[in-house]
Amino acid sequence: MSIKLFRRHISNFIHSTSLLHHIWDPINKNHCLDIRYINPNANLLTRSLTSFPLAKQITQKSIYVLDSILPLKSNVRSASNSAVEMTMNKDVVRFCISKQAERSSNGLNQRETKQKRIKMSKKAKLNELRFYRLKAKKKMRSPNPEIRILYRLGKAKRKEEWLIEKLRKFDVRKAAAEVYDPEILTEEEKFYLKRTGEKKKHYVPVGRRGVFGGVVLNMHLHWKNHETVKVICKPCKPGQIQEYADELTRLSKGIVIDIKPNNVIIFFRGKNYVQPEIMSPPDTLSKAKALEKYKYEQSLEHTSEFIEKLENELEEYYKHKARFSKEKGSSPKD
């Protein structure tokens, strides 16, 4: 009963006008009143109006913690973690929210704005794409040839940069070269191995994928039963056959017997050949990745040719423009 009477006494004290006199005394002494509203769901032993002095005795700011007071609750708007400060400036009472509450509210507002900026509707995205397409069409159909050439040139250069970045992913670090004694073959042995390699029909193809792990694996599988193996490189650019021969020598540890003009290489496995445990070297690409790399290389080659062609066209246009302006300047005026 005593607790209930105490609560009733406090509620009457709050709603009465005498509360202003208790608040006015610290204000006249140039003090600040801090009113805080605590969440009613929190674990509190008492739900009443209490006053806590601050740590600094100089300011002597009194803090009033309010709980279950409906008028103030409606004004604070469920700001359970914020502090409302009342100050007195020139006989005028002012309420303000503490800096921590302002910072937290500003942080929340910034997060909301960022999220709103990121989110776009499908219609907005379609409108943006439509805008860029119309802009590109205007440049492509422009009556000025310089604008048309520059637009195509910029687009081709962007594609070239993108393809170069894609090809960097396929770069494989070469393993350290193993030290081994190279076998010395006499001219007679070379002639014999060359004739036997030409007569036999087994071969390993090197196609558009180039040299990858499967080519070396097939060479080792042929060397199980035969001393020599033919490597047929088609398609092959001029001068590329020597690159293939060097790369396969490094990966398979074989010996090049002969390179024919029809892009055929004859390899000898060696007198002291021992089949390795891992026949496909780890520093090579797989079949799928080798094909993907080939596609990017082809695209890069065509793009670079197209860029060169556009640059020549632009240079010719500038020459024509300079010649036309010179003829126009030298023509007699009427």
ZALO-865891 format. One record per residue (C-alpha): z, y, x. Coordinates in steps of 0.05 Angstrom, whole numbers, padded with zeros to 5 digits, m for minus. Layout:
% ZALO-865891
<atom><up>Z</up><north>Y</north><east>X</east></atom>
...
//
This chain:
% ZALO-865891
<atom><up>00000</up><north>00000</north><east>00000</east></atom>
<atom><up>00016</up><north>00047</north><east>00057</east></atom>
<atom><up>m00055</up><north>00039</north><east>00086</east></atom>
<atom><up>m00087</up><north>00054</north><east>00019</east></atom>
<atom><up>m00044</up><north>00116</north><east>00010</east></atom>
<atom><up>m00062</up><north>00138</north><east>00080</east></atom>
<atom><up>m00137</up><north>00131</north><east>00066</east></atom>
<atom><up>m00131</up><north>00168</north><east>00001</east></atom>
<atom><up>m00093</up><north>00224</north><east>00035</east></atom>
<atom><up>m00148</up><north>00230</north><east>00089</east></atom>
<atom><up>m00204</up><north>00231</north><east>00037</east></atom>
<atom><up>m00169</up><north>00287</north><east>m00002</east></atom>
<atom><up>m00158</up><north>00323</north><east>00063</east></atom>
<atom><up>m00233</up><north>00320</north><east>00080</east></atom>
<atom><up>m00258</up><north>00343</north><east>00012</east></atom>
<atom><up>m00208</up><north>00400</north><east>00008</east></atom>
<atom><up>m00221</up><north>00469</north><east>00036</east></atom>
<atom><up>m00164</up><north>00461</north><east>00085</east></atom>
<atom><up>m00212</up><north>00422</north><east>00131</east></atom>
<atom><up>m00247</up><north>00488</north><east>00148</east></atom>
<atom><up>m00182</up><north>00516</north><east>00175</east></atom>
<atom><up>m00172</up><north>00455</north><east>00221</east></atom>
<atom><up>m00244</up><north>00462</north><east>00246</east></atom>
<atom><up>m00241</up><north>00538</north><east>00252</east></atom>
<atom><up>m00182</up><north>00538</north><east>00300</east></atom>
<atom><up>m00219</up><north>00504</north><east>00358</east></atom>
<atom><up>m00282</up><north>00546</north><east>00344</east></atom>
<atom><up>m00243</up><north>00611</north><east>00351</east></atom>
<atom><up>m00218</up><north>00586</north><east>00418</east></atom>
<atom><up>m00292</up><north>00581</north><east>00441</east></atom>
<atom><up>m00290</up><north>00505</north><east>00435</east></atom>
<atom><up>m00345</up><north>00459</north><east>00410</east></atom>
<atom><up>m00338</up><north>00409</north><east>00354</east></atom>
<atom><up>m00372</up><north>00341</north><east>00363</east></atom>
<atom><up>m00380</up><north>00301</north><east>00299</east></atom>
<atom><up>m00405</up><north>00229</north><east>00307</east></atom>
<atom><up>m00424</up><north>00180</north><east>00252</east></atom>
<atom><up>m00411</up><north>00107</north><east>00269</east></atom>
<atom><up>m00446</up><north>00049</north><east>00235</east></atom>
<atom><up>m00401</up><north>00022</north><east>00179</east></atom>
<atom><up>m00423</up><north>m00050</north><east>00196</east></atom>
<atom><up>m00390</up><north>m00045</north><east>00265</east></atom>
<atom><up>m00324</up><north>m00080</north><east>00278</east></atom>
<atom><up>m00272</up><north>m00025</north><east>00271</east></atom>
<atom><up>m00199</up><north>m00034</north><east>00257</east></atom>
<atom><up>m00195</up><north>00029</north><east>00216</east></atom>
<atom><up>m00247</up><north>00068</north><east>00177</east></atom>
<atom><up>m00220</up><north>00138</north><east>00176</east></atom>
<atom><up>m00227</up><north>00207</north><east>00207</east></atom>
<atom><up>m00200</up><north>00209</north><east>00278</east></atom>
<atom><up>m00202</up><north>00259</north><east>00334</east></atom>
<atom><up>m00214</up><north>00240</north><east>00408</east></atom>
<atom><up>m00207</up><north>00291</north><east>00464</east></atom>
<atom><up>m00260</up><north>00290</north><east>00518</east></atom>
<atom><up>m00248</up><north>00273</north><east>00592</east></atom>
<atom><up>m00255</up><north>00345</north><east>00615</east></atom>
<atom><up>m00195</up><north>00386</north><east>00595</east></atom>
<atom><up>m00231</up><north>00452</north><east>00609</east></atom>
<atom><up>m00277</up><north>00448</north><east>00550</east></atom>
<atom><up>m00226</up><north>00415</north><east>00504</east></atom>
<atom><up>m00282</up><north>00393</north><east>00457</east></atom>
<atom><up>m00256</up><north>00353</north><east>00398</east></atom>
<atom><up>m00298</up><north>00295</north><east>00373</east></atom>
<atom><up>m00292</up><north>00274</north><east>00301</east></atom>
<atom><up>m00316</up><north>00203</north><east>00284</east></atom>
<atom><up>m00338</up><north>00198</north><east>00212</east></atom>
<atom><up>m00344</up><north>00133</north><east>00175</east></atom>
<atom><up>m00358</up><north>00120</north><east>00101</east></atom>
<atom><up>m00367</up><north>00194</north><east>00085</east></atom>
<atom><up>m00427</up><north>00198</north><east>00039</east></atom>
<atom><up>m00446</up><north>00273</north><east>00044</east></atom>
<atom><up>m00450</up><north>00272</north><east>00120</east></atom>
<atom><up>m00483</up><north>00204</north><east>00120</east></atom>
<atom><up>m00540</up><north>00231</north><east>00078</east></atom>
<atom><up>m00549</up><north>00290</north><east>00126</east></atom>
<atom><up>m00546</up><north>00249</north><east>00190</east></atom>
<atom><up>m00597</up><north>00199</north><east>00160</east></atom>
<atom><up>m00568</up><north>00136</north><east>00189</east></atom>
<atom><up>m00568</up><north>00163</north><east>00261</east></atom>
<atom><up>m00512</up><north>00115</north><east>00281</east></atom>
<atom><up>m00519</up><north>00124</north><east>00356</east></atom>
<atom><up>m00529</up><north>00200</north><east>00358</east></atom>
<atom><up>m00477</up><north>00255</north><east>00364</east></atom>
<atom><up>m00479</up><north>00319</north><east>00321</east></atom>
<atom><up>m00448</up><north>00379</north><east>00357</east></atom>
<atom><up>m00426</up><north>00442</north><east>00321</east></atom>
<atom><up>m00423</up><north>00505</north><east>00362</east></atom>
<atom><up>m00402</up><north>00577</north><east>00347</east></atom>
<atom><up>m00445</up><north>00634</north><east>00372</east></atom>
<atom><up>m00430</up><north>00705</north><east>00347</east></atom>
<atom><up>m00391</up><north>00680</north><east>00286</east></atom>
<atom><up>m00449</up><north>00633</north><east>00267</east></atom>
<atom><up>m00437</up><north>00558</north><east>00260</east></atom>
<atom><up>m00495</up><north>00515</north><east>00286</east></atom>
<atom><up>m00504</up><north>00440</north><east>00287</east></atom>
<atom><up>m00545</up><north>00405</north><east>00342</east></atom>
<atom><up>m00560</up><north>00334</north><east>00363</east></atom>
<atom><up>m00539</up><north>00311</north><east>00432</east></atom>
<atom><up>m00591</up><north>00306</north><east>00488</east></atom>
<atom><up>m00587</up><north>00230</north><east>00492</east></atom>
<atom><up>m00606</up><north>00224</north><east>00419</east></atom>
<atom><up>m00663</up><north>00273</north><east>00429</east></atom>
<atom><up>m00689</up><north>00234</north><east>00489</east></atom>
<atom><up>m00686</up><north>00168</north><east>00451</east></atom>
<atom><up>m00721</up><north>00198</north><east>00391</east></atom>
<atom><up>m00774</up><north>00229</north><east>00437</east></atom>
<atom><up>m00785</up><north>00162</north><east>00471</east></atom>
<atom><up>m00794</up><north>00128</north><east>00405</east></atom>
<atom><up>m00843</up><north>00181</north><east>00382</east></atom>
<atom><up>m00884</up><north>00174</north><east>00446</east></atom>
<atom><up>m00887</up><north>00098</north><east>00437</east></atom>
<atom><up>m00910</up><north>00105</north><east>00365</east></atom>
<atom><up>m00965</up><north>00155</north><east>00385</east></atom>
<atom><up>m00989</up><north>00109</north><east>00441</east></atom>
<atom><up>m00992</up><north>00050</north><east>00394</east></atom>
<atom><up>m01029</up><north>00091</north><east>00343</east></atom>
<atom><up>m01080</up><north>00113</north><east>00395</east></atom>
<atom><up>m01093</up><north>00042</north><east>00418</east></atom>
<atom><up>m01103</up><north>00014</north><east>00348</east></atom>
<atom><up>m01172</up><north>00028</north><east>00320</east></atom>
<atom><up>m01203</up><north>00003</north><east>00256</east></atom>
<atom><up>m01267</up><north>m00037</north><east>00256</east></atom>
<atom><up>m01303</up><north>00020</north><east>00222</east></atom>
<atom><up>m01283</up><north>00069</north><east>00277</east></atom>
<atom><up>m01306</up><north>00020</north><east>00331</east></atom>
<atom><up>m01373</up><north>00011</north><east>00296</east></atom>
<atom><up>m01382</up><north>00086</north><east>00290</east></atom>
<atom><up>m01367</up><north>00095</north><east>00364</east></atom>
<atom><up>m01417</up><north>00042</north><east>00383</east></atom>
<atom><up>m01468</up><north>00073</north><east>00337</east></atom>
<atom><up>m01457</up><north>00141</north><east>00370</east></atom>
<atom><up>m01469</up><north>00112</north><east>00440</east></atom>
<atom><up>m01532</up><north>00075</north><east>00417</east></atom>
<atom><up>m01561</up><north>00138</north><east>00386</east></atom>
<atom><up>m01546</up><north>00176</north><east>00449</east></atom>
<atom><up>m01581</up><north>00123</north><east>00491</east></atom>
<atom><up>m01641</up><north>00123</north><east>00443</east></atom>
<atom><up>m01648</up><north>00198</north><east>00451</east></atom>
<atom><up>m01650</up><north>00192</north><east>00526</east></atom>
<atom><up>m01700</up><north>00134</north><east>00523</east></atom>
<atom><up>m01746</up><north>00171</north><east>00475</east></atom>
<atom><up>m01739</up><north>00239</north><east>00509</east></atom>
<atom><up>m01805</up><north>00276</north><east>00521</east></atom>
<atom><up>m01780</up><north>00293</north><east>00591</east></atom>
<atom><up>m01798</up><north>00235</north><east>00639</east></atom>
<atom><up>m01743</up><north>00255</north><east>00687</east></atom>
<atom><up>m01688</up><north>00242</north><east>00635</east></atom>
<atom><up>m01719</up><north>00174</north><east>00618</east></atom>
<atom><up>m01724</up><north>00152</north><east>00691</east></atom>
<atom><up>m01653</up><north>00176</north><east>00708</east></atom>
<atom><up>m01623</up><north>00140</north><east>00648</east></atom>
<atom><up>m01657</up><north>00074</north><east>00667</east></atom>
<atom><up>m01639</up><north>00084</north><east>00740</east></atom>
<atom><up>m01565</up><north>00096</north><east>00724</east></atom>
<atom><up>m01562</up><north>00035</north><east>00679</east></atom>
<atom><up>m01595</up><north>m00009</north><east>00732</east></atom>
<atom><up>m01546</up><north>00015</north><east>00786</east></atom>
<atom><up>m01486</up><north>00001</north><east>00742</east></atom>
<atom><up>m01513</up><north>m00070</north><east>00731</east></atom>
<atom><up>m01523</up><north>m00078</north><east>00806</east></atom>
<atom><up>m01450</up><north>m00060</north><east>00819</east></atom>
<atom><up>m01427</up><north>m00108</north><east>00765</east></atom>
<atom><up>m01468</up><north>m00165</north><east>00795</east></atom>
<atom><up>m01441</up><north>m00152</north><east>00865</east></atom>
<atom><up>m01370</up><north>m00156</north><east>00838</east></atom>
<atom><up>m01387</up><north>m00222</north><east>00803</east></atom>
<atom><up>m01417</up><north>m00252</north><east>00866</east></atom>
<atom><up>m01354</up><north>m00235</north><east>00906</east></atom>
<atom><up>m01316</up><north>m00287</north><east>00865</east></atom>
<atom><up>m01360</up><north>m00342</north><east>00893</east></atom>
<atom><up>m01346</up><north>m00326</north><east>00966</east></atom>
<atom><up>m01311</up><north>m00387</north><east>00997</east></atom>
<atom><up>m01273</up><north>m00382</north><east>01062</east></atom>
<atom><up>m01304</up><north>m00427</north><east>01114</east></atom>
<atom><up>m01257</up><north>m00478</north><east>01144</east></atom>
<atom><up>m01243</up><north>m00477</north><east>01219</east></atom>
<atom><up>m01297</up><north>m00515</north><east>01258</east></atom>
<atom><up>m01273</up><north>m00581</north><east>01284</east></atom>
<atom><up>m01281</up><north>m00594</north><east>01358</east></atom>
<atom><up>m01324</up><north>m00655</north><east>01372</east></atom>
<atom><up>m01369</up><north>m00679</north><east>01429</east></atom>
<atom><up>m01443</up><north>m00670</north><east>01412</east></atom>
<atom><up>m01483</up><north>m00733</north><east>01423</east></atom>
<atom><up>m01541</up><north>m00727</north><east>01472</east></atom>
<atom><up>m01605</up><north>m00762</north><east>01449</east></atom>
<atom><up>m01664</up><north>m00777</north><east>01494</east></atom>
<atom><up>m01735</up><north>m00761</north><east>01475</east></atom>
<atom><up>m01750</up><north>m00834</north><east>01460</east></atom>
<atom><up>m01690</up><north>m00839</north><east>01413</east></atom>
<atom><up>m01711</up><north>m00775</north><east>01377</east></atom>
<atom><up>m01783</up><north>m00801</north><east>01369</east></atom>
<atom><up>m01758</up><north>m00867</north><east>01341</east></atom>
<atom><up>m01709</up><north>m00834</north><east>01292</east></atom>
<atom><up>m01763</up><north>m00786</north><east>01270</east></atom>
<atom><up>m01813</up><north>m00842</north><east>01254</east></atom>
<atom><up>m01761</up><north>m00883</north><east>01217</east></atom>
<atom><up>m01738</up><north>m00823</north><east>01177</east></atom>
<atom><up>m01809</up><north>m00807</north><east>01156</east></atom>
<atom><up>m01824</up><north>m00878</north><east>01134</east></atom>
<atom><up>m01763</up><north>m00888</north><east>01091</east></atom>
<atom><up>m01764</up><north>m00863</north><east>01019</east></atom>
<atom><up>m01691</up><north>m00843</north><east>01008</east></atom>
<atom><up>m01678</up><north>m00768</north><east>01007</east></atom>
<atom><up>m01629</up><north>m00715</north><east>00984</east></atom>
<atom><up>m01656</up><north>m00655</north><east>00943</east></atom>
<atom><up>m01634</up><north>m00584</north><east>00954</east></atom>
<atom><up>m01656</up><north>m00544</north><east>00894</east></atom>
<atom><up>m01641</up><north>m00475</north><east>00865</east></atom>
<atom><up>m01566</up><north>m00485</north><east>00871</east></atom>
<atom><up>m01572</up><north>m00487</north><east>00947</east></atom>
<atom><up>m01522</up><north>m00523</north><east>00991</east></atom>
<atom><up>m01460</up><north>m00545</north><east>00953</east></atom>
<atom><up>m01410</up><north>m00603</north><east>00956</east></atom>
<atom><up>m01456</up><north>m00653</north><east>00920</east></atom>
<atom><up>m01510</up><north>m00647</north><east>00973</east></atom>
<atom><up>m01463</up><north>m00666</north><east>01030</east></atom>
<atom><up>m01433</up><north>m00722</north><east>00988</east></atom>
<atom><up>m01503</up><north>m00752</north><east>00977</east></atom>
<atom><up>m01518</up><north>m00749</north><east>01051</east></atom>
<atom><up>m01455</up><north>m00788</north><east>01068</east></atom>
<atom><up>m01471</up><north>m00840</north><east>01014</east></atom>
<atom><up>m01541</up><north>m00850</north><east>01044</east></atom>
<atom><up>m01511</up><north>m00856</north><east>01114</east></atom>
<atom><up>m01472</up><north>m00917</north><east>01092</east></atom>
<atom><up>m01535</up><north>m00960</north><east>01096</east></atom>
<atom><up>m01584</up><north>m00917</north><east>01136</east></atom>
<atom><up>m01580</up><north>m00879</north><east>01202</east></atom>
<atom><up>m01626</up><north>m00823</north><east>01179</east></atom>
<atom><up>m01636</up><north>m00784</north><east>01115</east></atom>
<atom><up>m01688</up><north>m00734</north><east>01091</east></atom>
<atom><up>m01667</up><north>m00668</north><east>01059</east></atom>
<atom><up>m01722</up><north>m00637</north><east>01016</east></atom>
<atom><up>m01711</up><north>m00563</north><east>01002</east></atom>
<atom><up>m01750</up><north>m00538</north><east>00941</east></atom>
<atom><up>m01755</up><north>m00481</north><east>00923</east></atom>
<atom><up>m01745</up><north>m00450</north><east>00991</east></atom>
<atom><up>m01760</up><north>m00379</north><east>01015</east></atom>
<atom><up>m01792</up><north>m00368</north><east>01083</east></atom>
<atom><up>m01739</up><north>m00373</north><east>01137</east></atom>
<atom><up>m01687</up><north>m00402</north><east>01091</east></atom>
<atom><up>m01699</up><north>m00474</north><east>01115</east></atom>
<atom><up>m01665</up><north>m00458</north><east>01181</east></atom>
<atom><up>m01603</up><north>m00431</north><east>01144</east></atom>
<atom><up>m01599</up><north>m00495</north><east>01104</east></atom>
<atom><up>m01605</up><north>m00537</north><east>01168</east></atom>
<atom><up>m01548</up><north>m00498</north><east>01202</east></atom>
<atom><up>m01503</up><north>m00502</north><east>01140</east></atom>
<atom><up>m01513</up><north>m00577</north><east>01130</east></atom>
<atom><up>m01501</up><north>m00590</north><east>01204</east></atom>
<atom><up>m01435</up><north>m00554</north><east>01200</east></atom>
<atom><up>m01412</up><north>m00589</north><east>01136</east></atom>
<atom><up>m01437</up><north>m00660</north><east>01149</east></atom>
<atom><up>m01430</up><north>m00662</north><east>01226</east></atom>
<atom><up>m01500</up><north>m00693</north><east>01229</east></atom>
<atom><up>m01555</up><north>m00681</north><east>01280</east></atom>
<atom><up>m01621</up><north>m00647</north><east>01262</east></atom>
<atom><up>m01679</up><north>m00690</north><east>01287</east></atom>
<atom><up>m01739</up><north>m00651</north><east>01259</east></atom>
<atom><up>m01756</up><north>m00594</north><east>01211</east></atom>
<atom><up>m01824</up><north>m00602</north><east>01180</east></atom>
<atom><up>m01869</up><north>m00547</north><east>01153</east></atom>
<atom><up>m01865</up><north>m00574</north><east>01082</east></atom>
<atom><up>m01790</up><north>m00555</north><east>01080</east></atom>
<atom><up>m01764</up><north>m00625</north><east>01098</east></atom>
<atom><up>m01705</up><north>m00635</north><east>01146</east></atom>
<atom><up>m01690</up><north>m00703</north><east>01179</east></atom>
<atom><up>m01616</up><north>m00714</north><east>01196</east></atom>
<atom><up>m01586</up><north>m00768</north><east>01240</east></atom>
<atom><up>m01514</up><north>m00789</north><east>01226</east></atom>
<atom><up>m01495</up><north>m00801</north><east>01299</east></atom>
<atom><up>m01481</up><north>m00861</north><east>01342</east></atom>
<atom><up>m01405</up><north>m00857</north><east>01331</east></atom>
<atom><up>m01408</up><north>m00841</north><east>01257</east></atom>
<atom><up>m01345</up><north>m00852</north><east>01216</east></atom>
<atom><up>m01347</up><north>m00839</north><east>01142</east></atom>
<atom><up>m01296</up><north>m00785</north><east>01123</east></atom>
<atom><up>m01243</up><north>m00796</north><east>01069</east></atom>
<atom><up>m01265</up><north>m00733</north><east>01032</east></atom>
<atom><up>m01340</up><north>m00734</north><east>01032</east></atom>
<atom><up>m01348</up><north>m00669</north><east>00993</east></atom>
<atom><up>m01321</up><north>m00612</north><east>01036</east></atom>
<atom><up>m01267</up><north>m00568</north><east>01005</east></atom>
<atom><up>m01300</up><north>m00503</north><east>01028</east></atom>
<atom><up>m01361</up><north>m00513</north><east>00983</east></atom>
<atom><up>m01377</up><north>m00496</north><east>00910</east></atom>
<atom><up>m01382</up><north>m00545</north><east>00853</east></atom>
<atom><up>m01448</up><north>m00560</north><east>00818</east></atom>
<atom><up>m01433</up><north>m00514</north><east>00758</east></atom>
<atom><up>m01408</up><north>m00456</north><east>00801</east></atom>
<atom><up>m01468</up><north>m00463</north><east>00848</east></atom>
<atom><up>m01515</up><north>m00455</north><east>00788</east></atom>
<atom><up>m01477</up><north>m00395</north><east>00763</east></atom>
<atom><up>m01480</up><north>m00363</north><east>00831</east></atom>
<atom><up>m01555</up><north>m00375</north><east>00834</east></atom>
<atom><up>m01565</up><north>m00340</north><east>00766</east></atom>
<atom><up>m01526</up><north>m00279</north><east>00790</east></atom>
<atom><up>m01566</up><north>m00277</north><east>00855</east></atom>
<atom><up>m01632</up><north>m00280</north><east>00818</east></atom>
<atom><up>m01609</up><north>m00224</north><east>00771</east></atom>
<atom><up>m01586</up><north>m00182</north><east>00830</east></atom>
<atom><up>m01653</up><north>m00192</north><east>00865</east></atom>
<atom><up>m01693</up><north>m00170</north><east>00804</east></atom>
<atom><up>m01647</up><north>m00111</north><east>00791</east></atom>
<atom><up>m01654</up><north>m00086</north><east>00863</east></atom>
<atom><up>m01730</up><north>m00091</north><east>00857</east></atom>
<atom><up>m01727</up><north>m00053</north><east>00791</east></atom>
<atom><up>m01684</up><north>00002</north><east>00823</east></atom>
<atom><up>m01733</up><north>00009</north><east>00880</east></atom>
<atom><up>m01790</up><north>00016</north><east>00831</east></atom>
<atom><up>m01754</up><north>00069</north><east>00790</east></atom>
<atom><up>m01736</up><north>00109</north><east>00853</east></atom>
<atom><up>m01809</up><north>00109</north><east>00873</east></atom>
<atom><up>m01829</up><north>00133</north><east>00803</east></atom>
<atom><up>m01777</up><north>00189</north><east>00806</east></atom>
<atom><up>m01801</up><north>00210</north><east>00875</east></atom>
<atom><up>m01873</up><north>00213</north><east>00851</east></atom>
<atom><up>m01852</up><north>00254</north><east>00790</east></atom>
<atom><up>m01816</up><north>00305</north><east>00834</east></atom>
<atom><up>m01877</up><north>00310</north><east>00879</east></atom>
<atom><up>m01922</up><north>00320</north><east>00819</east></atom>
<atom><up>m01875</up><north>00373</north><east>00792</east></atom>
<atom><up>m01873</up><north>00410</north><east>00858</east></atom>
<atom><up>m01949</up><north>00408</north><east>00864</east></atom>
<atom><up>m01958</up><north>00433</north><east>00792</east></atom>
<atom><up>m01909</up><north>00490</north><east>00802</east></atom>
<atom><up>m01945</up><north>00510</north><east>00867</east></atom>
<atom><up>m02013</up><north>00510</north><east>00833</east></atom>
<atom><up>m01985</up><north>00550</north><east>00775</east></atom>
<atom><up>m01956</up><north>00602</north><east>00823</east></atom>
<atom><up>m02020</up><north>00608</north><east>00864</east></atom>
<atom><up>m02065</up><north>00615</north><east>00802</east></atom>
<atom><up>m02091</up><north>00688</north><east>00791</east></atom>
<atom><up>m02056</up><north>00726</north><east>00735</east></atom>
<atom><up>m02098</up><north>00757</north><east>00680</east></atom>
//
